[in-house]
Amino acid sequence: MALSLRVFLIVAALLTLVFVLRKIRKSQIKTADAIFWFFFVLCLAVLAVFPQIAFWCADLLGVESPANFIFLCIVAILLMKEFSASLEIAKLKAKLSQLVQDEALSENERRSR
């Protein structure tokens, strides 16, 4: 694995770790999300320190280069995270709509009394 990719992975892991820690301090991130991002950082760091893992997985899956394998994995993981975030947003929108409707009905009952 090229040295530049290893450096990129280490820098990306450190920047992600700093960003997540800042969000935790400001209470702007849920615990489950923080755990996901810590796991993501750990995976990046492990791949940077032990590049043989990327070579082995790339060979196993028939990916042309370890760099392509790493970027493929990162994209796949982030797509799954985005999908789960979309599901959560859809649930929250439905809940908000229900709450607005309930409040409107309650207000209408108060006015009619």
Backbone as JSON Lines, residues from 0, in Angstrom:
{"i":0,"aa":"M","n":[0.86,-1.17,0.0],"ca":[0.0,0.0,0.0],"c":[0.9,1.22,0.0]}
{"i":1,"aa":"A","n":[0.55,2.18,-0.81],"ca":[1.36,3.4,-0.92],"c":[1.38,4.15,0.39]}
{"i":2,"aa":"L","n":[2.52,4.79,0.63],"ca":[2.68,5.57,1.87],"c":[1.65,6.69,1.94]}
{"i":3,"aa":"S","n":[1.33,7.28,0.79],"ca":[0.36,8.38,0.79],"c":[-1.02,7.91,1.25]}
{"i":4,"aa":"L","n":[-1.4,6.69,0.89],"ca":[-2.69,6.17,1.33],"c":[-2.68,5.92,2.84]}
{"i":5,"aa":"R","n":[-1.57,5.41,3.35],"ca":[-1.45,5.19,4.79],"c":[-1.54,6.51,5.54]}
{"i":6,"aa":"V","n":[-0.86,7.52,5.03],"ca":[-0.91,8.85,5.66],"c":[-2.32,9.4,5.59]}
{"i":7,"aa":"F","n":[-2.96,9.23,4.44],"ca":[-4.34,9.7,4.29],"c":[-5.26,9.03,5.3]}
{"i":8,"aa":"L","n":[-5.13,7.73,5.48],"ca":[-5.98,7.01,6.43],"c":[-5.75,7.48,7.86]}
{"i":9,"aa":"I","n":[-4.52,7.69,8.21],"ca":[-4.21,8.16,9.57],"c":[-4.76,9.57,9.79]}
{"i":10,"aa":"V","n":[-4.56,10.45,8.82],"ca":[-5.07,11.83,8.93],"c":[-6.59,11.82,8.98]}
{"i":11,"aa":"A","n":[-7.22,11.02,8.13],"ca":[-8.69,10.94,8.13],"c":[-9.2,10.42,9.46]}
{"i":12,"aa":"A","n":[-8.53,9.42,10.02],"ca":[-8.94,8.87,11.31],"c":[-8.81,9.93,12.41]}
{"i":13,"aa":"L","n":[-7.71,10.64,12.43],"ca":[-7.5,11.66,13.46],"c":[-8.49,12.81,13.33]}
{"i":14,"aa":"L","n":[-8.73,13.27,12.1],"ca":[-9.69,14.36,11.91],"c":[-11.1,13.93,12.31]}
{"i":15,"aa":"T","n":[-11.47,12.71,11.96],"ca":[-12.79,12.21,12.35],"c":[-12.9,12.09,13.85]}
{"i":16,"aa":"L","n":[-11.86,11.6,14.5],"ca":[-11.86,11.48,15.95],"c":[-12.0,12.85,16.63]}
{"i":17,"aa":"V","n":[-11.26,13.84,16.16],"ca":[-11.35,15.19,16.73],"c":[-12.75,15.76,16.53]}
{"i":18,"aa":"F","n":[-13.3,15.59,15.34],"ca":[-14.64,16.1,15.05],"c":[-15.69,15.45,15.96]}
{"i":19,"aa":"V","n":[-15.62,14.14,16.12],"ca":[-16.6,13.42,16.95],"c":[-16.45,13.85,18.41]}
{"i":20,"aa":"L","n":[-15.23,13.96,18.89],"ca":[-15.03,14.39,20.27],"c":[-15.58,15.79,20.53]}
{"i":21,"aa":"R","n":[-15.42,16.69,19.56],"ca":[-15.99,18.04,19.71],"c":[-17.51,18.0,19.77]}
{"i":22,"aa":"K","n":[-18.1,17.16,18.93],"ca":[-19.57,17.05,18.93],"c":[-20.08,16.42,20.23]}
{"i":23,"aa":"I","n":[-19.32,15.49,20.78],"ca":[-19.72,14.88,22.05],"c":[-19.67,15.91,23.17]}
{"i":24,"aa":"R","n":[-18.61,16.71,23.2],"ca":[-18.49,17.74,24.24],"c":[-19.63,18.75,24.17]}
{"i":25,"aa":"K","n":[-20.09,19.04,22.98],"ca":[-21.19,20.0,22.8],"c":[-22.56,19.33,22.87]}
{"i":26,"aa":"S","n":[-22.59,18.04,23.16],"ca":[-23.83,17.25,23.23],"c":[-24.64,17.36,21.94]}
{"i":27,"aa":"Q","n":[-23.97,17.28,20.82],"ca":[-24.63,17.38,19.53],"c":[-24.68,16.04,18.79]}
{"i":28,"aa":"I","n":[-24.34,14.96,19.46],"ca":[-24.33,13.66,18.81],"c":[-24.86,12.61,19.79]}
{"i":29,"aa":"K","n":[-25.61,11.67,19.27],"ca":[-26.13,10.59,20.11],"c":[-25.04,9.56,20.38]}
{"i":30,"aa":"T","n":[-25.21,8.83,21.46],"ca":[-24.22,7.83,21.86],"c":[-24.03,6.77,20.78]}
{"i":31,"aa":"A","n":[-25.11,6.29,20.21],"ca":[-25.01,5.26,19.17],"c":[-24.23,5.78,17.96]}
{"i":32,"aa":"D","n":[-24.45,7.02,17.59],"ca":[-23.71,7.59,16.47],"c":[-22.24,7.76,16.81]}
{"i":33,"aa":"A","n":[-21.96,8.18,18.03],"ca":[-20.57,8.34,18.46],"c":[-19.84,6.99,18.43]}
{"i":34,"aa":"I","n":[-20.51,5.94,18.86],"ca":[-19.9,4.61,18.83],"c":[-19.6,4.19,17.4]}
{"i":35,"aa":"F","n":[-20.53,4.46,16.49],"ca":[-20.3,4.14,15.07],"c":[-19.05,4.85,14.57]}
{"i":36,"aa":"W","n":[-18.94,6.16,14.85],"ca":[-17.81,6.92,14.35],"c":[-16.5,6.49,15.01]}
{"i":37,"aa":"F","n":[-16.52,6.12,16.29],"ca":[-15.31,5.61,16.93],"c":[-14.87,4.3,16.27]}
{"i":38,"aa":"F","n":[-15.83,3.45,15.97],"ca":[-15.53,2.19,15.28],"c":[-14.96,2.47,13.89]}
{"i":39,"aa":"F","n":[-15.5,3.44,13.19],"ca":[-15.03,3.83,11.86],"c":[-13.58,4.31,11.94]}
{"i":40,"aa":"V","n":[-13.29,5.16,12.93],"ca":[-11.93,5.66,13.14],"c":[-10.99,4.5,13.44]}
{"i":41,"aa":"L","n":[-11.43,3.58,14.28],"ca":[-10.6,2.43,14.63],"c":[-10.28,1.6,13.39]}
{"i":42,"aa":"C","n":[-11.27,1.38,12.55],"ca":[-11.05,0.61,11.31],"c":[-10.04,1.31,10.4]}
{"i":43,"aa":"L","n":[-10.16,2.62,10.24],"ca":[-9.21,3.36,9.42],"c":[-7.8,3.24,9.98]}
{"i":44,"aa":"A","n":[-7.68,3.38,11.3],"ca":[-6.36,3.3,11.92],"c":[-5.76,1.9,11.77]}
{"i":45,"aa":"V","n":[-6.57,0.87,11.95],"ca":[-6.07,-0.5,11.81],"c":[-5.6,-0.74,10.38]}
{"i":46,"aa":"L","n":[-6.35,-0.27,9.39],"ca":[-5.94,-0.46,8.0],"c":[-4.67,0.33,7.68]}
{"i":47,"aa":"A","n":[-4.49,1.47,8.32],"ca":[-3.28,2.25,8.09],"c":[-2.06,1.6,8.73]}
{"i":48,"aa":"V","n":[-2.24,1.03,9.91],"ca":[-1.12,0.42,10.62],"c":[-0.79,-0.96,10.07]}
{"i":49,"aa":"F","n":[-1.81,-1.71,9.68],"ca":[-1.62,-3.06,9.16],"c":[-2.14,-3.14,7.71]}
{"i":50,"aa":"P","n":[-1.4,-2.63,6.76],"ca":[-1.89,-2.61,5.37],"c":[-2.04,-4.01,4.76]}
{"i":51,"aa":"Q","n":[-1.44,-5.02,5.39],"ca":[-1.58,-6.39,4.86],"c":[-3.04,-6.82,4.85]}
{"i":52,"aa":"I","n":[-3.82,-6.3,5.77],"ca":[-5.26,-6.63,5.81],"c":[-5.92,-6.2,4.51]}
{"i":53,"aa":"A","n":[-5.61,-4.99,4.06],"ca":[-6.21,-4.48,2.82],"c":[-5.76,-5.3,1.62]}
{"i":54,"aa":"F","n":[-4.47,-5.68,1.6],"ca":[-3.99,-6.52,0.5],"c":[-4.7,-7.86,0.46]}
{"i":55,"aa":"W","n":[-4.84,-8.49,1.62],"ca":[-5.48,-9.79,1.71],"c":[-6.95,-9.72,1.27]}
{"i":56,"aa":"C","n":[-7.67,-8.7,1.79],"ca":[-9.09,-8.57,1.43],"c":[-9.28,-8.23,-0.04]}
{"i":57,"aa":"A","n":[-8.4,-7.38,-0.57],"ca":[-8.48,-7.04,-2.0],"c":[-8.26,-8.27,-2.86]}
{"i":58,"aa":"D","n":[-7.26,-9.08,-2.5],"ca":[-7.03,-10.32,-3.26],"c":[-8.21,-11.28,-3.13]}
{"i":59,"aa":"L","n":[-8.75,-11.39,-1.93],"ca":[-9.87,-12.3,-1.68],"c":[-11.09,-11.93,-2.51]}
{"i":60,"aa":"L","n":[-11.36,-10.64,-2.61],"ca":[-12.55,-10.17,-3.33],"c":[-12.29,-9.86,-4.79]}
{"i":61,"aa":"G","n":[-11.04,-9.95,-5.22],"ca":[-10.71,-9.7,-6.62],"c":[-10.69,-8.22,-6.98]}
{"i":62,"aa":"V","n":[-10.44,-7.37,-6.01],"ca":[-10.34,-5.93,-6.26],"c":[-8.94,-5.63,-6.77]}
{"i":63,"aa":"E","n":[-8.84,-4.75,-7.74],"ca":[-7.58,-4.49,-8.43],"c":[-6.45,-4.04,-7.5]}
{"i":64,"aa":"S","n":[-6.75,-3.14,-6.56],"ca":[-5.7,-2.64,-5.67],"c":[-6.25,-2.46,-4.26]}
{"i":65,"aa":"P","n":[-5.39,-2.5,-3.26],"ca":[-5.84,-2.29,-1.89],"c":[-6.46,-0.91,-1.68]}
{"i":66,"aa":"A","n":[-5.95,0.09,-2.37],"ca":[-6.51,1.44,-2.25],"c":[-7.97,1.45,-2.72]}
{"i":67,"aa":"N","n":[-8.23,0.79,-3.84],"ca":[-9.6,0.7,-4.34],"c":[-10.49,-0.04,-3.34]}
{"i":68,"aa":"F","n":[-9.96,-1.1,-2.73],"ca":[-10.72,-1.84,-1.73],"c":[-11.09,-0.96,-0.55]}
{"i":69,"aa":"I","n":[-10.14,-0.18,-0.06],"ca":[-10.39,0.68,1.1],"c":[-11.44,1.73,0.75]}
{"i":70,"aa":"F","n":[-11.29,2.37,-0.39],"ca":[-12.27,3.39,-0.77],"c":[-13.64,2.78,-1.02]}
{"i":71,"aa":"L","n":[-13.68,1.59,-1.59],"ca":[-14.95,0.89,-1.78],"c":[-15.63,0.62,-0.44]}
{"i":72,"aa":"C","n":[-14.86,0.15,0.53],"ca":[-15.41,-0.12,1.86],"c":[-15.9,1.15,2.53]}
{"i":73,"aa":"I","n":[-15.12,2.22,2.43],"ca":[-15.53,3.49,3.04],"c":[-16.84,3.98,2.43]}
{"i":74,"aa":"V","n":[-16.93,3.94,1.11],"ca":[-18.15,4.38,0.44],"c":[-19.34,3.51,0.85]}
{"i":75,"aa":"A","n":[-19.14,2.19,0.9],"ca":[-20.24,1.28,1.28],"c":[-20.69,1.55,2.72]}
{"i":76,"aa":"I","n":[-19.76,1.72,3.63],"ca":[-20.11,1.98,5.03],"c":[-20.87,3.29,5.16]}
{"i":77,"aa":"L","n":[-20.39,4.32,4.49],"ca":[-21.06,5.61,4.58],"c":[-22.43,5.6,3.91]}
{"i":78,"aa":"L","n":[-22.59,4.82,2.86],"ca":[-23.92,4.69,2.24],"c":[-24.9,4.0,3.19]}
{"i":79,"aa":"M","n":[-24.43,2.97,3.89],"ca":[-25.3,2.31,4.87],"c":[-25.67,3.27,6.0]}
{"i":80,"aa":"K","n":[-24.72,4.07,6.44],"ca":[-24.98,5.04,7.5],"c":[-25.99,6.09,7.01]}
{"i":81,"aa":"E","n":[-25.84,6.53,5.8],"ca":[-26.77,7.51,5.22],"c":[-28.18,6.92,5.11]}
{"i":82,"aa":"F","n":[-28.27,5.65,4.72],"ca":[-29.58,5.0,4.62],"c":[-30.25,4.92,5.99]}
{"i":83,"aa":"S","n":[-29.48,4.55,7.01],"ca":[-30.08,4.47,8.35],"c":[-30.48,5.86,8.84]}
{"i":84,"aa":"A","n":[-29.71,6.87,8.49],"ca":[-30.08,8.25,8.87],"c":[-31.36,8.67,8.15]}
{"i":85,"aa":"S","n":[-31.5,8.28,6.89],"ca":[-32.73,8.59,6.14],"c":[-33.94,7.93,6.77]}
{"i":86,"aa":"L","n":[-33.78,6.69,7.21],"ca":[-34.89,6.0,7.88],"c":[-35.28,6.71,9.17]}
{"i":87,"aa":"E","n":[-34.29,7.13,9.93],"ca":[-34.57,7.84,11.18],"c":[-35.26,9.17,10.92]}
{"i":88,"aa":"I","n":[-34.84,9.87,9.89],"ca":[-35.47,11.15,9.54],"c":[-36.92,10.92,9.12]}
{"i":89,"aa":"A","n":[-37.18,9.87,8.35],"ca":[-38.55,9.57,7.94],"c":[-39.44,9.28,9.14]}
{"i":90,"aa":"K","n":[-38.92,8.52,10.12],"ca":[-39.69,8.24,11.33],"c":[-39.96,9.51,12.11]}
{"i":91,"aa":"L","n":[-38.96,10.37,12.22],"ca":[-39.15,11.63,12.95],"c":[-40.15,12.55,12.25]}
{"i":92,"aa":"K","n":[-40.13,12.57,10.93],"ca":[-41.11,13.38,10.19],"c":[-42.52,12.88,10.43]}
{"i":93,"aa":"A","n":[-42.7,11.56,10.42],"ca":[-44.02,10.99,10.68],"c":[-44.48,11.32,12.1]}
{"i":94,"aa":"K","n":[-43.56,11.21,13.04],"ca":[-43.89,11.52,14.43],"c":[-44.24,13.0,14.6]}
{"i":95,"aa":"L","n":[-43.49,13.87,13.94],"ca":[-43.78,15.3,14.01],"c":[-45.14,15.61,13.41]}
{"i":96,"aa":"S","n":[-45.44,14.99,12.29],"ca":[-46.74,15.2,11.65],"c":[-47.87,14.76,12.59]}
{"i":97,"aa":"Q","n":[-47.7,13.61,13.23],"ca":[-48.71,13.12,14.17],"c":[-48.87,14.08,15.35]}
{"i":98,"aa":"L","n":[-47.76,14.58,15.88],"ca":[-47.83,15.52,17.0],"c":[-48.51,16.82,16.61]}
{"i":99,"aa":"V","n":[-48.24,17.32,15.42],"ca":[-48.87,18.55,14.94],"c":[-50.37,18.33,14.78]}
{"i":100,"aa":"Q","n":[-50.76,17.19,14.25],"ca":[-52.18,16.91,14.09],"c":[-52.88,16.78,15.45]}
{"i":101,"aa":"D","n":[-52.25,16.09,16.38],"ca":[-52.82,15.96,17.72],"c":[-52.97,17.32,18.4]}
{"i":102,"aa":"E","n":[-51.96,18.15,18.26],"ca":[-52.02,19.49,18.88],"c":[-53.1,20.34,18.22]}
{"i":103,"aa":"A","n":[-53.25,20.23,16.91],"ca":[-54.3,20.98,16.22],"c":[-55.68,20.53,16.68]}
{"i":104,"aa":"L","n":[-55.87,19.22,16.84],"ca":[-57.16,18.72,17.33],"c":[-57.43,19.18,18.77]}
{"i":105,"aa":"S","n":[-56.41,19.16,19.6],"ca":[-56.57,19.61,20.98],"c":[-56.91,21.09,21.04]}
{"i":106,"aa":"E","n":[-56.25,21.87,20.22],"ca":[-56.53,23.31,20.19],"c":[-57.94,23.59,19.66]}
{"i":107,"aa":"N","n":[-58.38,22.81,18.68],"ca":[-59.71,22.97,18.14],"c":[-60.76,22.65,19.2]}
{"i":108,"aa":"E","n":[-60.51,21.6,20.02],"ca":[-61.43,21.25,21.1],"c":[-61.48,22.35,22.16]}
{"i":109,"aa":"R","n":[-60.33,22.92,22.49],"ca":[-60.3,24.01,23.47],"c":[-61.07,25.23,22.99]}
{"i":110,"aa":"R","n":[-60.96,25.53,21.72],"ca":[-61.67,26.7,21.16],"c":[-63.18,26.46,21.1]}
{"i":111,"aa":"S","n":[-63.59,25.24,20.85],"ca":[-65.01,24.96,20.71],"c":[-65.73,24.92,22.07]}
{"i":112,"aa":"R","n":[-65.02,24.9,23.16],"ca":[-65.66,24.87,24.48],"c":[-66.18,26.19,24.89]}
